[in-house]
Amino acid sequence: MAERDARGRQRPAARTQKRGQFSANRPSQRRRDGDPARRAAWDLLRRVDGGGYANLEMPRLLRAAGLTGRDAAFATELGYGTLRMQGFYDPVIELCAGRPVDTIDPPVLSTLRLGAHQLLGMRVPAHAAASETVGLARSVNGAGAAGFVNAVLRRVTERTREDWVAEVTAGREPLEALAIEHSHPLWVVRALRSSLLANGVSADTLEALLVADNTPAPVTLVARPGLSSVQELEQFGAVASDVSPVGAVLESGDPGEIPAVRDTRAAVQDAGSQLVALAVAGAEVTTRADQEWLDLCAGPGGKSGLLAALAHEQGAVLFANEVSEHRTELVRKTLVAAIDSGAEVMIGTGDGRDIGAEEPDTYDRVLVDAPCTGLGALRRRPEARWRRTPADVAPLTVLQSELLTSALDAARPGGIVAYVTCSPHLAETHQVVSEVLAARDDVRQEDARVLFEPLSDLGPGPAVQLWPHIHGTDAMFFALLRKVAP
């Protein structure tokens, strides 16, 4: 029998709530204004939507909110994961909202994406993910929008992730289905598949590559030779890398708390970037004893930092050039320890396309770390895949060809030029090298694979293409070119 109160009124029977269901009218189930970690993630999405970069904005937001430890890790995974996977969440949201996402107010769409990621991409209990997101919506979008968010997320909880994948990919051709499920633009998926095949890798590994792009990259450190050591980094919790002889992986903790990193004797650097710098220093040259090295596109200075230490060990001088004044300053900051140790380093600002004409036949080793689409570092830059378009490729390849031509002009006969991109796109890699070589009779391409031993699965050569899903690095491309007598 229903219970009556003191005035004889019958109280309604208690309502049961199925798992995954929630109501926008039950404030006791959540913090009314959302929690700080979710708010930081929402702020990140809004700043990125306004043109910001996640890797720069997230640390600022965490500091402003006073988030550390597990709360900071949660906010980072929520924000970064949502940015990566929005290509999958948007069609789910469209079905649940009954309207295209481009008709939803962008701040509300950011809230819905965060909720979808918690429900479909994180180990957050459905009731907590939903109620906290509705609380966030009430705070940042308003009470009316909170009701809309509540209704949409209720529908999201009605199916599993696997069910939603099947629903939003039904009837799609295979590459398009992969693009949606793994949240990549279709043109990027096609470019990656073409590069896999051209580099001797089975197209069957394409899905593994897309999964790797969506897996947060480990924090990889480099111990700059003569300044630090892997053993020193191990004392602060890092584990020696099985890819780079000067690398270590920090599985937890803040790298900025390691003295060697603070002092620029070590740095955060992907293992692939370490390997290409080691290859530049390890290639044979037949020029002279007192060598001069050139980093043509040095900013922000990661590879220059390692090259400076390696050049110092070999008694060489490093010239670090960067076209941007701001990035030149970043190079100076990262080379402080190398310069203080006695390394001969010259840092300047200039257009790398002019150096070949201004300083012909000058340098024994030249690194061209060319500006590129960055498709090889998608696991580190969650928003990059949505900012690049096919139209970006052609202008970049023109610039890349001009920089490589300048570098070859600046190299001494007998010296080497390393052409490097953090993109596996064929137009930015093999095609640039082939077109530049076709116009010259004073350059030959050599097999670079020997410089990356004992790494395996390096492809048919002569260039090297590294892969996240095979080597655990960013997808770095490396071509070794030698200047010869014309």
N, C-alpha and C positions, 0 to 999 in steps of 0.2 A: 504494500500500500504506500502511496506517495506520502511523504512527510509534510506536515502543516506547521506553519510558524505560529508565534504567540497570538496573532490576530486571526488565526483560522484560515489563512490563505495557503493554498496548496503550492508547494515548491515544485518546479519542474524537475523531472527525473534527470539525473546526471547524464550528460552526453558522453558517449565514448568516442574516442578519436583514433582513427586508424593510423598506423605508422606511416609517416610521410605526409600526413595532412596537418594543416595548421590554420589558424585564423588570424587575420590582421587585427581582430578586436580583442586579443588576449594579451595585453601588455605584460602580464605577470610571467609570461614565458620567455621574455627576452629583456635585454637592456633597451630602454626606450630610444636611446640615441645611437645604438650600435657600439661595438667595441673599438678601441683605438687601432688595433691591427687591421681590421677590415676597413676602417676609415682611411688609413694610410694607403692601403691597396687601391681604394676608390680614387683617392687623390692622385695616385700614380697614373691610373688610367686616364684621368682627365688631363693631366699634364702632358702625357704622351700624345693624347688626342689633339692637344694644342701645339704639338711640334717638339716637345721635350724628348730626351733620351732616357730610357729606363735606368741604365747603369749610372747615370749622373743624378737623376731625380730621387731614386729610391733611398740612397744614403742620407740625403737631406731630409726626406720625410721621416725616416726612422729617428734621426736625431731630434727633429722638431717634436715628435710624439713621445720621445723618451723610451722608445722600444729597444729592448736588447734580448739576447738569448732566444728562447723558444718563440716569444712573441714576434721578434724581428724576423726570425726564420719563417714563421707562418705568414706574416705580411708579405715577405718577399716571394714565397712560393705562390701565394694567392694572386699577387699582382702580375708576376712574370708568367705564371702558368695561364692566367686568363688571357694575357696578350698573345701568347703563343697559340692558344687553342680557340681563339674567337672565330676562326674560320669554320670550325665544327659547331660551336655553340650557336652561332647566328641562325643557321637553318633550323635548329631545334627551337630556338626562341620564336622564330617566325611561325612555326606550326602551333606552338603553344599560345602565342599572342593573337594569332589569326590575322596578322598583318606583316608586311615587309619591315625589316629592321630599320631601313632608311626613313621610315615614317614614325619611328619612336624617338622621342626626345633624347639626344645623345647622353646627357647625364643619367637618365633613367636606363638607357641601354647599357651603360657601364655597370650600373647596379645589377641588372639582370645577368650580364656576363659573369660577374663575380659570383652570383648565386648559382649559376649553371656550373661553374668550375668547381665549386664546393660540392655540388650534388653529383657531378659526373666525372670529376677528375681528381678529387682529394678524398682522403679517409676522414671526412667530417660526417658525423651522424646527420641524417636527413633533417630531423627536427631542429637541430642546432643550426645547421646551414641555412635553413629556411627562415627560422624565427629571427636569427641575427641579421640576415640580409633584409628582412622586412623592417627591422628596427633601424638599420642603416638607411633604408629608403625613406623612412619617416623623417630622419634627420637631414638628409641631403637633398631629397627630392620632394618632400611634402607629403601630407597625409593622403591626399588623393592618389598620388603615384604609388604610395605604399600599398594601397589596395590592389592596384594593377599588378605590382610586383608579386604580391601574395598570390594572386590568381594564376599568373604565369608560372611561377615556381611550383605551385601545387600540381599543375599539369606536367611539369618536368619530372616530378617525383613518381608519376604514374608508370614510368618505364625505366628499365635499366639502361646503362650506357650502351650495351650491346644491342638492345632493341632500338635505341635511337639511331645508332650507326646504320642498322638495316633500313630503318625508315627513311633517313635523309639521303642515303646512297642508292635507293631502289631505282632501277632503270637507268643508272648512269653507266657510261663506258668505264672500263677498269681504271684508267689513269685519273679520270675525274672523281671516281669513287675514292681512290687513295688520297687525292688532294683534299677532299672534304673530311674524310675520317681523320687524317693526320694534319689537317689545318695548314696546308701550304697552298699558295696560289698555283693554279694549274700550269701556268707557264714555267714556274720554277720546277715543278715535278717533271715536266717534259725535258727541261734543260738538264736536270740531274740524271735522268735516265739516259739521255744521249751521252753525257760525260762518262757515266759508268761503262757503257758499251765501248766508247772510244778508248778508254783506259784499261781495257781488258778485264773488266769486272762484270760478273753476270747481272743482268737486269733483274734477276730474281731477288737480289739484295736491296732493291729500291725501297721496299717497305721498311727494312731494317735501317736504312739511311734516314728515312723520314722519322722513324721512332727515335733515332739518335739525335736528330735535330730538336726533338721535343723533350729530350732528357737534359736537365741542367748539367752543364759542364763542371767537372771538379775544379777546385781552386788549385792551380798548378803554379809552383814557384820555380824560379831559376836562381841558382847560386852562381853568381858571376865569378869566373875563374880568377884566382889571385886575390879576390876580395872577400869571398865567402866560400862555403863548401856545403855539399849535401849533408854531411855529418852535423854541421852547425844547425841546419834547418831541422834535422831529425831531433835535436835536443828540445825543440819547441813543438813537438808533436807531429811533424811532417813525416811522410813515408817516401823513401827513395822511389823515383819514377822507374818504371820498367820500359820506358820509351826513350827518354833523354838521359844521357850520362850526367848532365848538370841540373837535372830537374828533380822536384819532389812534389808530392801531393799533400795538401793540407786538408784533412778530412773534416776537421771542425775547428772553430776558433777564428779570430780576426787576424789576417796576415799583417795588418798594420801594427799589431802588438809585438811582432818579432823584430828585435833590434836590427838585424841585417837588412830587413825590408825598409824599416824607417830610415836607415842610413844609406840606402840605395846600393848597398853591397849585394843585395838580392832584390828580387822583384816578383810580382805576379806576372806570369807569362805562359801562354799556352805551349805545350810541348812541341807542337808543330812549328811554331815560330822559333823555338830554341833550335830545332833540327835544321831549319834552313840557314840560320846564322852560323851554326857549326859547319854546315856544308860550304858556305862561302869561305870561311877561314881554312877549311881543310882541302879545298881544291888545289891541284898542282898549278903553279905558274912558272913560266920560264922568262922572267924579266930581269930582276935585280935583287940585291940583298936588302937594300933599304926601301921597303915597300910603302906605297901610299894607297890607302883604301878609301873608297867613297860609298857612303850611304846616300843615294840620290834623293830619296823621299823619306827622310828620317823620322818625321813626327808620328806619334808622340814620343818615340825614343826607346821603345822596348828592345828592338833588334839592335839599335845603336849601342845600348847599354851592354849587351853581350859582345857585340863586335869590338867595342872599345877595350874590354878586358882581354879578348883574344888577340887583338892587334898589339896590345902592350906586351903580352907574352912572347910575341914573335918579333918585337922590336919595330913594329910598323906604326905609321901615323894614320889616324882615322879622320876623314873629313865628313862631317854630318851636315847635309843640306836639307832645308825644308822651305817650302814656298810660303808658308804662313808664319807671320811674326808670333802669333799666340802659340802655335805648335812648336816653333823654334824654342820658345821659353820652356815648354814642357821637356824638350830634349835636354836643355841645359840642366834642368832640375834632376832628371834621371841619371845624368852622367857625373854628378857631383863626386861620388866616391871614386870613380875611375880617374877623374882628373886629379883629385887629391892624392891618389896613390902614385901619381907620376905618369899616367898614360898621356900620350900626346894626342890631343883631340882638338880639332878646329870645328867650330859650329857656326853656321851662317845661314842667312835667309836668301833664297833666290829661286828662280824658276828652273827646275831640273831640265827643261827642254833646251835651255840656253848653254848649259855647261859643256856639252860636246863641242860646240863651236868656239867657246871661250877658252877651253882647256883641252885641246885635242891630244890624244896619245899620252895621257898623263898618269892614269891610275892603273894599279896592278890588279886590284880586285874591286868590282863595282856591284853593289846590291841595288836592284830596282824593285823595291817593294811597292808596286804600282797601286794607285787608287783603283778600286774595283767595286763591284756590286756587293761584296761581302757575303755572298751566298754560302761561303764555306764556314761562316761563324754564326749561323742562325741559332744555335743552342745557347750562345752567349748574348745575343742581341734579339730579344723576343719580338720587338716591333719591326725589325728590319725587313722581314718578309712582306709586310703590308705596305712598306714605303717605296720599295723598288717596283719598277714596271719594265716591261720589255723595251720601252722607249729609252730607258737609261743606258742600255748596253752599247748601242752604236757610238754615242759621244765618248763613252769611257774607252772603247777600243781605239778610237782615234788618239786620245791622250796617251794611252798605254803604248801605242806604236811610236809616238813621238818621243816619249821618255826612253823607251828601249833603244831607239836610234841614237839619241843623244848619249846614252850610256856607252854604247858601242864606239861612238866617236871619241869619247873621253878615255876609253881603255887603251892601254899600251899594247902593242903587238906582243903576243905571248901571255897576256893577261886574260882574266876571265870576267864575264858579266853573268850574274845570276838574276834571272827574271822570275819574280815571285808575285803571286796573287793569293788572297784569301778568298778565292772563288774558283770552283771547278768548271764554270761555264766555258764551253769550248771556244766561244767567240773571244773570250778574254784570255785564254791560255794558249792552246795549240795554234789557233788561227793567227793570233798576234805574232807569235814566234815565227810561224811559217811565212807570213807575209813580209816581215822585216828581213828574214834571211833571203828570201827570193830577190830582194832588191840590192843585195850586197854580195861581193866576192871576197871579202876580207874576214868572214866569220864562219865558223863551223860549230854545229851543235854536237856536244859530247854526251855520253851516257852518264847521267847523274846518279844512277842507282847505287853505285859503289860508295858514294858519299853518305848514304843513309843506312849502310849495313850496321848492325845485323838485322835491321827491320826487314820483314818479308812482305809479300803481296804488294810489291811496288809497281806492278804492271809491266807492259812490254818494253818500256823505255822509248827513247832516251830520256824523256822527262819523267819526273816523279809526281804522282798525284796521291796525297794522303787523304784519308777518309775517317770521319768520326766513328762509323760503325765497324771499321776494320782495324784502324790504328789507335783509336781513342784520342785523336787530335782534331783540331779544326781541319777543314778540307783545303790544305795548303797545296799550291802548285809550284813546282820548282823546275826551271829549265837552265841548263849550264851551257853557256856560249863562250867560245874562245876566239879572241882576236888574232888573226894571222896576217901575214904579208899579203897584200892584194895580188 
